[in-house]
Amino acid sequence: MEYRKIASLEVSVVGLGCNNFGGRIDGRTSKQVVHAALDSGINFFDTAELYSSGKSEEHLGKALKGRREEAFVASKFGFGGDSSPAYIRKAADASLRRLGTGHIDLYQQHRPDPKTPMEATLGCLDELVKAGKVREIGCSEYSAEQLRSAEKSVRPGMARFVSVQNEYSLLHRQPGAGVLDECRQRGLAFIPYFPLASGLLTGKYRLGQPPPAGSRLDSGWGADRLTRWNLQIVEALIRFAEDRGHTLLELAMSWLAAQNPVVSVIAGATSAQQVQANASSTGWRLTAEELEKIDELVPPPK
């Protein structure tokens, strides 16, 4: 497993998204997934107060009991749009309680809050860092312009955002149009979510075939991604990977890992086998020629 830096945190290049915990899988299976991740070298776990109404944090905290020192835990607040100091303080204490830990390694604003001044949000997060409840702070769903605005709101000596988490994959390349450039210029870590496009980039959804019974897209969630256009791209990517002795999963994960400044690719899992496959999926070192060919198959945004 390769490890990269998010400020002071040295995290695995493959992370575990914990949004399935408490929803698609119960506490017992969540523990199996977490332990399989740790045993595979994954040390970065991403959750949120939103996921399964707090159950995700609870399951993750219980699963890490006795192994907390092996992990870096990221959580999020404010999906509903409230990033006021009063809300952040309450949310942070609730997350710490559910996680059963004394600190959150990376605490992220889940969505921008246009109603609360950025200075107030960052000031409160700085208080949490100085109090030892949070080690680093990050944001999610930010545009390049919002990242610049946040940086302007930081006073000397204050904690600042060290990472941004946005959707990014071979089927969703929009962050490459500005956010990645902003991250490179400011030394911010980029953490892509939905790296497998809700499962489309695993290879189990094929053109002309019904989705597998019981799969995420079969249940209706994210079914709008299951378009003929996307499936045609998937077929082309499968051929590209197989011609070179790799799987579509390895292509999707290794391509993201090759993008500067991606630090950790967080993928969800519902079984120990899935997380083990994810853990070993970034070993393909794509050549410049291969990256150019991928750009022909899936053109980057202008």
N, C-alpha and C positions, 0 to 999 in steps of 0.2 A: 504494500500500500504506500502510495506517495502522500506526503503531507505538505501543506502550504500554510501561509500565514494570513490570518485576519487580525491585523494589529498585533496584540500580544498573544493571540491564540494560535496554536499550531494544530490545524485540523486536517482530517483525511480528505483527499480529493474526491472521494465518494462519501456523501453524507446520507443519513436516514431521515426521510420525511415521515413524521409521526401522525399525519392527518387520519390514517386508518384506525388508530388506536381508539377504542371505545365506541367505534362505529362499525366498520366492516369486520374488525377482530376484537375479541374480548381481552381481558387482562392476562389470562394465561398464555394466549398466543402472542400477545404483545411482548411479554417477557421473553418468550422463545426467540422472537425476532430481534429484540434488543441484544440478547446474549449472543446470538449468531453474528450480529453486526460487530460487537466488540471482539469476538473471537476471530473475525475476518479482518480486523485492523481498522474498522470504522469507529471513529471516536466523536463524530459530530452529529448531534441529534437536534432536529428542528421541529418545534411544536408551537402551539399558540393557545391563548385562553379560549379562542373561538372553537377550536377543534373538539367536536363532540361535547360541547358545553363544559369544557374543563376536564372531561374524562381522559383525554389524551395526555394532559399533563400528569394526572393522577397515575395512570398506567405507566408512563415513562418513569416517574419518580419511584414507584414501587419496583419496577424492573431494574433500576439502577442501584437499589439498596445493596450496599456492600461493595459496589463497583463504581461509585460516583466519581472517584478520583481518576478513573480511566476515561471519563467523558467530558466533552464540552457541550453544554446544553444551551440551545438558543430558543427563545420564546418570543411571542409578539403580543402587543396590546393595540386596542383602538381600531379594530376592523369596522366598527360602527361609525367611525368618524370622530370620536371624542378623544382628543389628546391634551385635554386640560390638565394642569398639575394635580387637581383634586382627583381626577379619574386615574391618572397614571400611578399615583401613590397607592390608591386602593387596589388597582389591578396588579401592580407589582407584588404587593403583600399577599394577595390571593394566589397568584401564580407560585410564589415561593412556598406557600403553605401546601398547595396541591402537589408540587414537585417534591416536597419534603427535603428541601435543600436550603443552605444559607445564602446562596448567591446564584444568579443567572449569568452565564458566561457572555452571552450576546443577547441583549434586549432590544427588540426591533419594533418600530412604529409600523403597524400593519398597513395603514393607508394614510395619506396626507390628510390633515384637518384644516380646511380653509377658514374655520371659525376661530381657531386659537392661534395667537401670534407665535411664530416659530421660536422667538426668544423665550417665551414661557415654557414651551414644550422642552426645548433643549436645556433650559435652566433647571427644570425638575429632573430630567434624566441625569444631569450633572450631579444633582444632590444624591441620587441613588448610587452613582458611581463612587462619590466621595464617602458615602455611608457604608460601602462594601457590599451592597445588595446586588450590584450589577458590575461586571468587569468592563465590558465594551458595549457600545450602542450602535444600532444600525437602523435602516429604514427599508420600506418595501413599497412597490408601486410608485416610485418617484420618477419624474422626468428629469432630463438634464437640467432644465431651467430650475426645477425645484431643488435639485442638488446644489446648484449655485446659490440659490436663496438661503438654503440652510447653512452653507459655509459662511456666508456674510453675517449670519446671526450669532456666530460663535465668538465669545469674548476671550481674551487671553487667559489661559489656564483652565478653560472649560473643556469638558468632554465633547467630542465631535463625532458625527457619524463616521464609522470606519468601513461600512459595507452597505450594499443595496441589494435587495432581493426582488427580482422581477421575473416574469415568465420569459423563457428563452429556450428554444429547441430548434432542431432542423426544420420543423414545420411552423415555427413562430420566431422569426428572426428580427422582429422590429427593434429590440433593444440595440442592435448593431447600428442603428441609424443615428445614435447620439449619446445614449447613456453609457455605452461601453467606452467611447472616447472620453467622456467626462470622468469616468472612473479611472482611466489610465492617467489622465492629466493630474488628478487629485490624489492618486495612490489609494483609491478605494477598492475593496474587494467586491467582486460581483458574484452573487449566489443565484444561479438559475433555479426556478421552480418549474414544475411540469416538464422536466427534461425529456420525458418520453411521450409528451403530448397526450396525456391521459391514457396511455397504453398503445397508441397507434404506432409508436416506434419500437414496440417489443417484437413485432412480427406475427402476432396472433390474429390481427385483423387483416384480411386479404380481399383483394378486389374480386367481386363476383361471389363472395361467400358470406353467409350470415355471421354476425358476431358470435363468438363462443358463448354458450349458455352460462349465465351467472356472471359474465364479465362486466366490468364497469360500464362500458358503452352499451351493452345489451340491456342494462337496467334503466337506461334512459339518461343517466347523468353524463353530460358532455357529448351526447349523441350528435349534436350539431357539428362536431368535428369529423364525423364519419361520412365525409362527402366523397364523391367519385374522384374529384380533383386530388384530395389528400391521399386517397388510396392509390391513385396512379403514381404519385410521387413515392409513396411507400414501396410500391413494386419496383420502381427504378432503383431505390436505395438498397433494397434487398439484393437485387442482382449485383449492384456495385460491391456490396460487402461480401457476398458469397463468392464472387469471382476472385476475391483476394483472401479467401479462407477465413472469413469472419462472419459474425452474426449482425443482424440489424441493431440489436441491443448494444453490441460493442461499438458499432459505428456511431450511434446516437450519443453514447456516453463519452467515447474517446474524442469525438469532434468537439463537444462542449469543453472537455478538459484541455483541449488544444487552443481554446480561445483566451487570449489575454484581455482582461484580468480575472477570468473565472478562477475561483479558489476551491470551491467545493460544489459538486453536483449532487443535489439532494433528491433522491428518488424514494418513493414509498415502497412498502413491501407488506404482504399479508402472510408470508411464511418464511421460515428459516432458509428454505431453498432459494426463494426469490432474492433475499438480501445477500446471500452468498454469490449468486449470479451477478448482482449489481456490483458487489465488492471487487469482482475480478474483471469488470467490463471496460476499464480505462487503460488497458495495457497496450492498445494499438497506437503506435506512434505514427500518425499520419504524415506522409511526406508533403512537400509543397505541391507536387504534381497532383496528389490525391485530393488535397484541399481545393485546388483549382477545379478539378473535375466535379467535386461536390457542389461548388458554386455554380457550375453549369446546370447541374440537376435541380438545385434549389437556389435560385438566384437571391443574393442578399438585397435588402431594400435599398433604394436609391438615396 
